[in-house]
Amino acid sequence: MSEIQEILALAEKRAIEKRLPYAGALTPQEADAILRADASAQLVDVRTRAELELVGRVPTALHVEWAFYPGMVANPDFAAHLQAQLKQKGADKDTVIMFLCRTGGRSHNAAVVAESLGYLHAYNVLEGFEGDANEYKQRTLINGWKHAGLPWTN
């Protein structure tokens, strides 16, 4: 079994344990390993444009806002925009698609939508880009994509 197959099997085990309706849940490190090993895999960042500009972004990620800033108003066209961007990248229903947000909540919802659209390999990236907040409500100090030292830019 390859490293990627092992990672996906672990992610699927998490999905079963947590009763997730999509393929699985990945750590940021696992998601990065998949991106490096599978050129067709897609990372979709569902944070707001403001978050990307203020906090940083993963350079290779697609961007489809789950909600709009300010007010976190739901994006009524999320599914259509997601499908259009994935199609533009050559992704199909068998492509590994991973969703990332600030801490893992919106990306969970996005993975649910992707699964409902027929994407067979939709995954949530646990911890998100910024990770959990510490006792002072500061992020990026405990876990998450940035804390793990994975590729990101301003």
The 8 nearest C-alpha neighbors of each residue, nearest first, counted from 0:
[[1, 4, 5, 2, 3, 8, 6, 7],
 [2, 0, 4, 3, 5, 6, 7, 36],
 [1, 3, 5, 4, 6, 0, 7, 32],
 [4, 2, 6, 5, 1, 7, 33, 36],
 [3, 5, 1, 7, 6, 2, 0, 8],
 [6, 4, 2, 8, 3, 7, 1, 9],
 [7, 5, 3, 9, 8, 4, 2, 10],
 [6, 8, 10, 4, 9, 5, 11, 3],
 [7, 9, 11, 5, 10, 6, 4, 12],
 [8, 10, 12, 6, 7, 11, 5, 13],
 [11, 9, 23, 24, 7, 13, 12, 25],
 [12, 10, 23, 14, 8, 13, 9, 22],
 [11, 13, 9, 15, 14, 10, 8, 16],
 [14, 12, 16, 10, 11, 15, 17, 24],
 [15, 13, 23, 19, 11, 17, 12, 16],
 [14, 16, 18, 12, 13, 17, 11, 19],
 [15, 17, 13, 14, 18, 12, 19, 11],
 [16, 18, 14, 19, 15, 13, 12, 20],
 [19, 17, 15, 14, 16, 20, 13, 21],
 [18, 20, 14, 17, 21, 15, 23, 22],
 [19, 21, 111, 18, 22, 114, 14, 23],
 [20, 22, 19, 114, 23, 121, 111, 110],
 [23, 21, 120, 121, 11, 122, 14, 119],
 [22, 24, 11, 10, 14, 122, 21, 13],
 [23, 25, 10, 123, 122, 124, 13, 14],
 [26, 24, 124, 10, 29, 125, 30, 123],
 [25, 27, 29, 125, 28, 124, 30, 24],
 [26, 28, 30, 144, 29, 124, 31, 25],
 [29, 27, 31, 26, 30, 32, 147, 149],
 [28, 30, 32, 26, 31, 27, 25, 33],
 [31, 29, 27, 33, 32, 28, 25, 26],
 [30, 32, 34, 28, 33, 29, 27, 35],
 [33, 31, 29, 35, 30, 34, 36, 28],
 [32, 34, 36, 30, 31, 35, 37, 3],
 [35, 33, 31, 37, 32, 36, 40, 30],
 [34, 36, 32, 33, 37, 31, 38, 30],
 [37, 35, 33, 34, 32, 38, 3, 40],
 [38, 36, 39, 40, 34, 33, 35, 3],
 [39, 37, 40, 36, 34, 35, 41, 33],
 [38, 40, 37, 41, 94, 90, 95, 89],
 [41, 39, 95, 37, 38, 34, 96, 94],
 [42, 40, 96, 97, 43, 95, 39, 60],
 [41, 43, 97, 60, 98, 96, 61, 44],
 [44, 42, 61, 98, 60, 62, 97, 99],
 [43, 45, 99, 62, 46, 100, 98, 61],
 [44, 46, 64, 63, 65, 100, 62, 99],
 [47, 45, 100, 64, 44, 50, 65, 48],
 [48, 46, 50, 49, 64, 67, 68, 66],
 [47, 49, 51, 50, 52, 46, 64, 68],
 [50, 48, 52, 47, 51, 53, 68, 46],
 [51, 49, 53, 47, 48, 52, 54, 46],
 [50, 52, 55, 48, 56, 49, 54, 53],
 [51, 53, 49, 50, 55, 54, 48, 153],
 [54, 52, 50, 51, 49, 55, 153, 48],
 [55, 53, 50, 51, 52, 153, 56, 49],
 [56, 54, 153, 51, 152, 52, 53, 151],
 [55, 57, 51, 151, 152, 58, 153, 54],
 [56, 58, 151, 60, 59, 150, 152, 55],
 [59, 57, 60, 151, 56, 152, 150, 61],
 [60, 58, 57, 61, 42, 41, 56, 151],
 [61, 59, 42, 43, 57, 58, 44, 62],
 [60, 62, 43, 44, 42, 59, 63, 84],
 [61, 63, 44, 43, 45, 60, 64, 46],
 [64, 62, 45, 81, 65, 44, 80, 61],
 [63, 65, 45, 47, 66, 46, 62, 67],
 [64, 66, 45, 74, 77, 73, 63, 46],
 [67, 65, 73, 74, 71, 72, 64, 47],
 [66, 68, 71, 72, 47, 69, 73, 74],
 [69, 67, 71, 70, 47, 49, 66, 72],
 [68, 70, 71, 67, 72, 49, 66, 47],
 [69, 71, 68, 72, 67, 66, 73, 47],
 [72, 70, 67, 66, 68, 69, 73, 47],
 [73, 71, 66, 67, 70, 74, 68, 69],
 [72, 74, 66, 75, 71, 65, 67, 77],
 [73, 75, 66, 77, 76, 65, 72, 67],
 [76, 74, 77, 73, 78, 66, 65, 79],
 [77, 75, 79, 74, 78, 80, 81, 73],
 [76, 78, 80, 74, 79, 75, 81, 65],
 [79, 77, 81, 80, 76, 82, 112, 113],
 [78, 80, 82, 76, 81, 77, 83, 84],
 [81, 79, 83, 77, 82, 78, 76, 84],
 [82, 80, 78, 84, 79, 83, 77, 85],
 [81, 83, 85, 79, 80, 84, 86, 78],
 [84, 82, 80, 86, 81, 85, 87, 79],
 [85, 83, 87, 81, 86, 82, 80, 88],
 [84, 86, 90, 88, 82, 87, 83, 81],
 [85, 87, 89, 83, 88, 90, 84, 82],
 [86, 88, 84, 85, 89, 83, 90, 82],
 [89, 87, 85, 86, 90, 84, 41, 39],
 [90, 88, 86, 87, 85, 91, 39, 84],
 [91, 89, 85, 86, 88, 94, 39, 92],
 [90, 92, 94, 93, 89, 86, 85, 118],
 [91, 93, 118, 94, 119, 117, 90, 120],
 [94, 92, 91, 119, 120, 118, 95, 90],
 [95, 93, 91, 90, 92, 40, 96, 120],
 [96, 94, 40, 120, 121, 41, 93, 97],
 [97, 95, 41, 121, 40, 42, 94, 120],
 [98, 96, 122, 42, 123, 121, 43, 41],
 [97, 99, 43, 106, 123, 124, 42, 44],
 [98, 100, 44, 106, 124, 127, 43, 45],
 [101, 99, 127, 46, 106, 45, 103, 102],
 [102, 100, 127, 128, 129, 103, 130, 46],
 [101, 103, 127, 126, 130, 100, 104, 129],
 [102, 104, 127, 125, 106, 126, 100, 105],
 [105, 103, 107, 106, 102, 108, 100, 101],
 [104, 106, 108, 107, 100, 103, 109, 65],
 [105, 107, 109, 98, 99, 100, 103, 108],
 [108, 106, 104, 110, 105, 123, 109, 103],
 [109, 107, 111, 105, 106, 110, 112, 104],
 [108, 110, 106, 112, 111, 107, 113, 105],
 [109, 111, 113, 107, 112, 108, 121, 122],
 [110, 112, 108, 114, 109, 113, 21, 115],
 [113, 111, 115, 109, 110, 114, 116, 108],
 [114, 112, 110, 116, 115, 111, 118, 109],
 [113, 115, 118, 117, 111, 116, 112, 21],
 [114, 116, 112, 117, 113, 111, 118, 110],
 [117, 115, 113, 114, 118, 112, 78, 92],
 [116, 118, 114, 115, 119, 92, 113, 112],
 [119, 117, 92, 114, 113, 120, 116, 121],
 [118, 120, 93, 92, 117, 121, 114, 22],
 [119, 121, 95, 22, 118, 96, 93, 94],
 [122, 120, 96, 22, 110, 21, 97, 119],
 [123, 121, 97, 23, 24, 22, 110, 96],
 [122, 124, 24, 98, 107, 97, 106, 110],
 [125, 123, 25, 99, 26, 98, 127, 24],
 [124, 126, 103, 26, 127, 25, 123, 24],
 [127, 125, 130, 143, 102, 103, 142, 124],
 [128, 126, 102, 103, 101, 100, 143, 130],
 [127, 129, 144, 101, 143, 130, 145, 100],
 [130, 128, 139, 143, 101, 138, 127, 102],
 [131, 129, 143, 126, 142, 102, 127, 139],
 [130, 132, 138, 141, 142, 102, 133, 126],
 [133, 131, 138, 136, 137, 130, 134, 141],
 [132, 134, 136, 135, 137, 138, 131, 141],
 [133, 135, 136, 132, 137, 138, 131, 141],
 [136, 134, 133, 137, 132, 138, 140, 131],
 [137, 135, 132, 133, 134, 138, 131, 140],
 [138, 136, 132, 133, 135, 139, 140, 134],
 [137, 139, 132, 140, 129, 131, 130, 136],
 [140, 138, 129, 146, 130, 141, 145, 142],
 [139, 141, 138, 146, 142, 137, 133, 132],
 [142, 140, 139, 131, 130, 146, 133, 138],
 [143, 141, 130, 146, 139, 140, 131, 126],
 [142, 144, 130, 126, 129, 128, 127, 146],
 [143, 145, 128, 27, 147, 146, 149, 127],
 [146, 144, 148, 147, 143, 128, 149, 139],
 [145, 147, 139, 142, 143, 148, 144, 140],
 [148, 146, 144, 145, 149, 143, 142, 28],
 [149, 147, 145, 146, 150, 144, 151, 143],
 [148, 150, 147, 144, 145, 151, 31, 28],
 [151, 149, 57, 148, 152, 58, 145, 144],
 [152, 150, 57, 56, 58, 149, 55, 145],
 [151, 153, 55, 56, 57, 58, 150, 54],
 [152, 55, 56, 52, 54, 151, 53, 51]]
